[in-house]
Amino acid sequence: MGETGSGDGAQTPIGGLPRFLQVALGVVLVLAALMMLKNYSGIFGPIFLALNLMVTAYPLHAWLVRKGCPPALSAAVVALMVFVLLLAMVAGLIWAVNEIIGIIPQYADQFIVLYDQAISFASDMGLDRSSLTGVLSKIDPNSLLNAASSLLTASTGFLGGLSILVCTLVFIAMDTAGFAQRLSIAASTHSRIVAGFRSFSQGVRSYWIVTTVFGLIVAVLDVVALQIMGVSGVVVWGLLSFLTNYIPNIGFVVGLIPPALVALVSLGWKQAVAVIVIYCVLNFVVQTIIQPRFTGDAVGVTPTVSFISLLVWGAVLGALGTLLALPMTLLVKALVIDTDPRTKWVNALIASDPHDAEGAVRQRA
């Protein structure tokens, strides 16, 4: 096996380069790859999203083929279904944000009263009035309206990438019929890479399905709770809760802020606190306690890695990167880390279950 196969191989030069040069070269290549992805994010983002959606829907294609449907027709039906669902979700986001833009001005007077009360309370507590005024001015109704308008512009701007996404869906659908055979042939010479692709497919499929199902459950429970409390616009807040659930870590907070603010200005601070508590409890119970019991951990990485992924891929791919943060990390993990036994220690550090690293290595041995 040579010197690099020893247990201390991390200290042995590989390819004639000292270890520190290998590390430096690796860092440079990673940064270059991220910069390239950022420059072409408008192309890569829609392509990777299309790949995710078709991978997730692939079991439906396989089921239709088993039932006697011609492979080409089955692939076309699945691609069309994926496109319709995606278009419906984008339309839902645009509608929800548009409704928020219409709701905010209705509470402009209440926002002003609340603003004055906060300033007066701060002055009574001895806080600097001018400093607090500068902070609160950033969250006045006009600022909130501008933020919602910017989100609406971003969501409609996504339609510009639909042409790339649709073309990608069409061509992936054309390749779907013979994809299993291609993987089998490739596995005969590059089994670890193919195993990485299959691991990514399984992981990303579980991630999207689990996120959708339990995001829908949380959204329905949020709607019921808000309806009981008398908060207006429950359908909008429920849809926003469902859609923002696809953003890891911070999506829950994004979906919570608008209904909490509406409850604050229309019903009072006690109801606003109740909205926050209910959202937090439902999110914790459903997604932290119940979800893992039925599906296990579909994410595959630790919460810290998940949050860092959100920051990195959001910076690289923009708004679409927040949606694709975990799938991108799963792809890198499956193809770079999971396929190399020497990176077992990295897998143990970032995997949601460290024992998965040992099992993955034994399966590839």
C-alpha positions as CSV (number, residue, x, y, z in Angstrom):
1,M,0.0,0.0,0.0
2,G,3.0,2.3,0.3
3,E,3.8,4.9,3.0
4,T,0.5,6.8,2.6
5,G,-1.5,3.7,3.7
6,S,0.0,3.7,7.2
7,G,-2.1,4.8,10.2
8,D,0.1,7.9,10.4
9,G,-0.3,8.6,6.7
10,A,-1.6,12.1,7.5
11,Q,2.0,13.1,8.2
12,T,3.5,11.5,5.1
13,P,4.0,13.5,1.9
14,I,1.7,12.5,-0.9
15,G,2.6,13.1,-4.5
16,G,6.0,14.5,-3.5
17,L,4.5,17.6,-1.7
18,P,5.0,18.4,2.0
19,R,1.9,18.2,4.1
20,F,1.6,22.0,4.7
21,L,1.7,22.6,0.9
22,Q,-1.0,20.0,0.4
23,V,-3.2,21.8,3.0
24,A,-2.5,25.2,1.5
25,L,-3.2,24.0,-2.0
26,G,-6.4,22.4,-0.8
27,V,-7.5,25.7,0.8
28,V,-6.7,27.7,-2.4
29,L,-8.7,25.2,-4.6
30,V,-11.7,25.3,-2.2
31,L,-11.7,29.2,-2.3
32,A,-11.4,29.2,-6.0
33,A,-14.3,26.8,-6.4
34,L,-16.5,28.9,-4.1
35,M,-15.6,32.0,-6.1
36,M,-16.4,30.3,-9.3
37,L,-19.7,29.1,-8.0
38,K,-20.5,32.6,-6.8
39,N,-19.8,34.1,-10.2
40,Y,-22.0,31.6,-11.9
41,S,-24.6,31.2,-9.1
42,G,-27.4,32.3,-11.4
43,I,-26.7,29.2,-13.5
44,F,-25.5,26.7,-11.0
45,G,-28.3,27.4,-8.4
46,P,-31.3,26.5,-10.7
47,I,-29.4,23.5,-12.1
48,F,-28.7,22.1,-8.7
49,L,-32.2,22.7,-7.5
50,A,-33.6,20.9,-10.6
51,L,-31.2,18.0,-9.8
52,N,-32.5,17.9,-6.2
53,L,-36.1,17.8,-7.2
54,M,-35.6,15.1,-9.8
55,V,-33.6,13.0,-7.4
56,T,-36.3,13.3,-4.8
57,A,-39.0,12.4,-7.3
58,Y,-37.0,9.4,-8.8
59,P,-38.8,6.7,-6.8
60,L,-42.1,7.8,-8.4
61,H,-40.5,7.3,-11.9
62,A,-39.3,3.8,-10.8
63,W,-42.8,2.9,-9.5
64,L,-44.5,4.0,-12.8
65,V,-42.0,2.0,-14.8
66,R,-42.7,-1.1,-12.6
67,K,-46.4,-0.6,-13.3
68,G,-45.8,-0.8,-17.1
69,C,-45.5,2.9,-18.0
70,P,-42.9,3.6,-20.8
71,P,-39.7,5.0,-19.2
72,A,-39.7,8.1,-21.4
73,L,-43.3,8.9,-20.6
74,S,-42.8,8.2,-16.9
75,A,-39.8,10.6,-16.8
76,A,-41.8,13.3,-18.6
77,V,-44.7,13.0,-16.2
78,V,-42.4,13.2,-13.2
79,A,-40.6,16.3,-14.6
80,L,-43.9,18.0,-15.3
81,M,-45.2,17.2,-11.8
82,V,-42.0,18.6,-10.2
83,F,-42.2,21.8,-12.3
84,V,-45.9,22.3,-11.3
85,L,-45.2,21.8,-7.6
86,L,-42.3,24.2,-7.7
87,L,-44.2,26.8,-9.6
88,A,-47.1,26.5,-7.1
89,M,-44.7,27.1,-4.2
90,V,-43.1,30.2,-5.8
91,A,-46.6,31.5,-6.5
92,G,-47.6,30.8,-2.9
93,L,-44.5,32.8,-1.7
94,I,-45.3,35.7,-3.9
95,W,-48.9,35.7,-2.7
96,A,-47.9,35.5,0.9
97,V,-45.4,38.4,0.7
98,N,-47.9,40.5,-1.3
99,E,-50.5,39.9,1.4
100,I,-48.0,41.0,4.1
101,I,-47.4,44.2,2.1
102,G,-51.1,44.8,2.2
103,I,-51.4,44.0,6.0
104,I,-48.6,46.2,7.3
105,P,-50.2,49.6,6.4
106,Q,-53.4,48.6,8.3
107,Y,-51.5,48.7,11.5
108,A,-49.5,51.8,10.9
109,D,-51.2,53.8,13.6
110,Q,-50.7,51.0,16.2
111,F,-47.0,50.8,15.2
112,I,-46.7,54.6,15.9
113,V,-48.4,54.3,19.3
114,L,-46.2,51.3,20.2
115,Y,-43.1,53.2,19.0
116,D,-44.0,56.2,21.2
117,Q,-44.6,54.0,24.2
118,A,-41.3,52.2,23.8
119,I,-39.5,55.6,23.6
120,S,-41.2,56.9,26.7
121,F,-40.6,53.7,28.7
122,A,-36.9,53.8,27.7
123,S,-36.6,57.4,28.9
124,D,-38.3,56.6,32.2
125,M,-35.7,53.8,32.6
126,G,-32.9,56.3,32.1
127,L,-31.8,55.0,28.7
128,D,-30.5,57.3,26.0
129,R,-33.5,58.5,24.0
130,S,-31.6,59.4,20.8
131,S,-29.8,56.0,20.6
132,L,-33.0,54.1,21.1
133,T,-34.7,56.3,18.5
134,G,-32.1,55.3,16.0
135,V,-32.5,51.6,16.8
136,L,-36.3,51.6,16.7
137,S,-36.5,53.7,13.5
138,K,-35.1,50.6,11.7
139,I,-38.2,48.6,12.6
140,D,-40.9,51.1,11.9
141,P,-43.7,50.2,9.5
142,N,-42.0,51.7,6.5
143,S,-38.8,49.6,7.1
144,L,-40.9,46.5,7.5
145,L,-42.8,47.4,4.3
146,N,-39.5,47.9,2.4
147,A,-38.2,44.6,3.7
148,A,-41.3,42.8,2.5
149,S,-41.1,44.6,-0.9
150,S,-37.5,43.5,-1.3
151,L,-38.5,39.9,-0.5
152,L,-41.3,40.1,-3.1
153,T,-38.8,41.4,-5.7
154,A,-36.4,38.6,-4.9
155,S,-39.2,36.0,-5.2
156,T,-40.4,37.4,-8.5
157,G,-36.7,37.7,-9.6
158,F,-36.4,33.9,-9.2
159,L,-38.7,33.6,-12.2
160,G,-35.7,34.7,-14.3
161,G,-33.9,31.5,-13.4
162,L,-37.0,29.4,-14.3
163,S,-35.8,29.0,-17.9
164,I,-32.6,27.4,-16.8
165,L,-34.4,25.2,-14.3
166,V,-37.0,24.1,-16.8
167,C,-34.4,23.2,-19.4
168,T,-32.5,21.3,-16.8
169,L,-35.6,19.4,-15.8
170,V,-36.2,18.5,-19.4
171,F,-32.7,17.2,-20.1
172,I,-32.6,15.3,-16.7
173,A,-35.9,13.7,-17.6
174,M,-34.4,12.6,-20.9
175,D,-31.5,10.9,-19.1
176,T,-33.6,9.4,-16.3
177,A,-34.6,6.3,-18.2
178,G,-31.1,4.9,-18.5
179,F,-29.6,6.5,-15.4
180,A,-29.7,3.3,-13.2
181,Q,-27.8,1.3,-15.9
182,R,-25.2,4.1,-16.2
183,L,-24.6,4.0,-12.5
184,S,-24.2,0.2,-12.5
185,I,-21.6,0.4,-15.3
186,A,-19.7,3.2,-13.5
187,A,-19.7,1.3,-10.2
188,S,-17.7,-1.5,-11.8
189,T,-14.6,0.8,-12.0
190,H,-15.4,3.6,-9.5
191,S,-17.5,2.0,-6.8
192,R,-16.7,4.6,-4.1
193,I,-17.7,7.5,-6.2
194,V,-21.0,5.8,-7.2
195,A,-21.6,4.9,-3.6
196,G,-21.2,8.6,-2.8
197,F,-23.7,9.6,-5.4
198,R,-26.2,7.0,-4.1
199,S,-25.6,8.2,-0.5
200,F,-26.2,11.8,-1.6
201,S,-29.4,10.7,-3.4
202,Q,-30.8,8.9,-0.4
203,G,-29.8,11.7,2.0
204,V,-31.2,14.6,-0.1
205,R,-34.4,12.6,-0.9
206,S,-35.0,12.0,2.8
207,Y,-34.2,15.7,3.6
208,W,-36.7,17.1,1.2
209,I,-39.5,14.7,2.0
210,V,-39.0,15.0,5.8
211,T,-38.8,18.8,5.6
212,T,-41.9,19.0,3.5
213,V,-44.1,16.6,5.6
214,F,-43.1,18.0,9.0
215,G,-43.1,21.5,7.8
216,L,-46.7,21.1,6.7
217,I,-47.6,19.6,10.1
218,V,-46.1,22.5,11.9
219,A,-47.7,25.0,9.6
220,V,-51.2,23.5,10.2
221,L,-50.7,23.5,13.9
222,D,-49.5,27.1,13.8
223,V,-52.7,28.1,11.8
224,V,-54.9,26.4,14.4
225,A,-53.1,28.1,17.3
226,L,-53.3,31.5,15.7
227,Q,-56.9,31.1,14.8
228,I,-57.8,30.2,18.4
229,M,-55.8,33.3,19.6
230,G,-57.6,35.6,17.2
231,V,-54.6,36.7,15.2
232,S,-55.6,37.9,11.7
233,G,-54.2,36.6,8.5
234,V,-53.7,33.0,9.7
235,V,-53.6,31.5,6.2
236,V,-50.8,33.9,5.2
237,W,-48.8,33.1,8.4
238,G,-49.4,29.3,7.9
239,L,-48.1,29.4,4.3
240,L,-45.2,31.6,5.4
241,S,-44.3,29.1,8.2
242,F,-44.4,26.2,5.7
243,L,-42.2,27.9,3.1
244,T,-39.6,29.3,5.5
245,N,-39.3,25.9,7.0
246,Y,-37.1,25.0,4.0
247,I,-34.5,27.5,5.3
248,P,-32.4,25.6,7.9
249,N,-31.9,27.1,11.4
250,I,-33.3,30.6,10.8
251,G,-36.3,29.8,8.7
252,F,-38.4,29.2,11.8
253,V,-37.5,32.7,13.1
254,V,-38.4,34.3,9.8
255,G,-41.8,32.7,9.8
256,L,-42.4,33.7,13.4
257,I,-41.7,37.5,13.3
258,P,-44.6,38.7,11.1
259,P,-47.5,37.0,13.1
260,A,-45.8,38.0,16.4
261,L,-45.7,41.6,15.3
262,V,-49.3,41.6,14.1
263,A,-50.3,40.0,17.5
264,L,-48.3,42.7,19.3
265,V,-49.9,45.7,17.6
266,S,-53.5,44.3,17.3
267,L,-53.9,42.2,20.5
268,G,-51.2,43.3,22.9
269,W,-47.8,42.2,24.2
270,K,-49.2,39.2,26.1
271,Q,-50.7,37.7,22.9
272,A,-47.4,38.4,21.1
273,V,-45.5,36.5,23.8
274,A,-48.0,33.7,23.5
275,V,-47.4,33.5,19.7
276,I,-43.7,33.3,20.2
277,V,-44.1,30.6,22.9
278,I,-46.5,28.5,20.9
279,Y,-44.3,28.7,17.8
280,C,-41.2,27.7,19.8
281,V,-43.0,24.8,21.5
282,L,-44.6,23.4,18.3
283,N,-41.3,23.7,16.5
284,F,-39.4,21.9,19.3
285,V,-42.0,19.2,19.9
286,V,-42.7,18.3,16.3
287,Q,-39.3,18.7,14.7
288,T,-37.0,17.9,17.6
289,I,-38.9,15.2,19.5
290,I,-41.5,13.6,17.1
291,Q,-39.8,13.9,13.7
292,P,-36.6,11.9,14.7
293,R,-38.7,9.1,16.1
294,F,-40.3,8.5,12.7
295,T,-37.6,9.4,10.2
296,G,-34.3,9.5,12.1
297,D,-32.0,12.4,11.3
298,A,-32.5,13.2,7.6
299,V,-30.0,16.1,7.7
300,G,-27.0,13.9,8.3
301,V,-24.8,16.7,9.8
302,T,-24.6,18.4,13.2
303,P,-26.6,21.6,13.9
304,T,-23.4,23.6,13.9
305,V,-22.4,22.4,10.5
306,S,-25.9,23.0,9.3
307,F,-25.7,26.6,10.5
308,I,-22.3,27.2,8.9
309,S,-23.6,25.7,5.7
310,L,-26.4,28.2,5.7
311,L,-23.9,31.1,6.0
312,V,-21.5,29.8,3.4
313,W,-23.9,28.7,0.7
314,G,-26.1,31.8,1.3
315,A,-23.0,34.0,0.6
316,V,-22.0,31.9,-2.4
317,L,-25.4,31.2,-4.1
318,G,-27.4,34.1,-2.7
319,A,-31.1,33.6,-1.7
320,L,-31.3,30.3,-3.4
321,G,-28.2,29.2,-1.4
322,T,-30.2,29.4,1.8
323,L,-32.6,26.9,0.4
324,L,-29.9,24.6,-1.0
325,A,-27.5,24.9,1.9
326,L,-27.9,21.4,3.4
327,P,-28.2,19.6,0.0
328,M,-24.9,21.3,-1.1
329,T,-23.3,20.2,2.1
330,L,-24.6,16.7,1.7
331,L,-23.2,16.5,-1.8
332,V,-19.7,17.6,-0.6
333,K,-19.9,15.2,2.3
334,A,-21.0,12.3,0.1
335,L,-18.5,12.8,-2.7
336,V,-15.4,14.1,-0.8
337,I,-15.6,12.9,2.8
338,D,-17.7,9.7,2.7
339,T,-15.8,8.2,-0.2
340,D,-12.4,8.4,1.4
341,P,-11.5,6.2,4.4
342,R,-8.8,8.6,5.4
343,T,-11.4,11.3,6.1
344,K,-13.2,9.1,8.7
345,W,-12.1,11.5,11.4
346,V,-13.8,14.4,9.6
347,N,-17.0,12.4,9.1
348,A,-17.0,11.6,12.8
349,L,-16.8,15.4,13.6
350,I,-19.5,16.6,11.3
351,A,-21.9,13.7,11.0
352,S,-25.1,13.9,13.1
353,D,-24.4,10.4,14.3
354,P,-20.6,9.8,14.7
355,H,-21.2,6.0,14.5
356,D,-22.3,6.5,10.9
357,A,-18.7,7.3,10.0
358,E,-17.6,3.9,11.2
359,G,-20.4,2.1,9.4
360,A,-19.7,4.0,6.1
361,V,-16.1,3.0,6.2
362,R,-16.8,-0.6,6.9
363,Q,-19.3,-0.8,4.0
364,R,-16.6,0.6,1.6
365,A,-13.8,-1.6,2.9
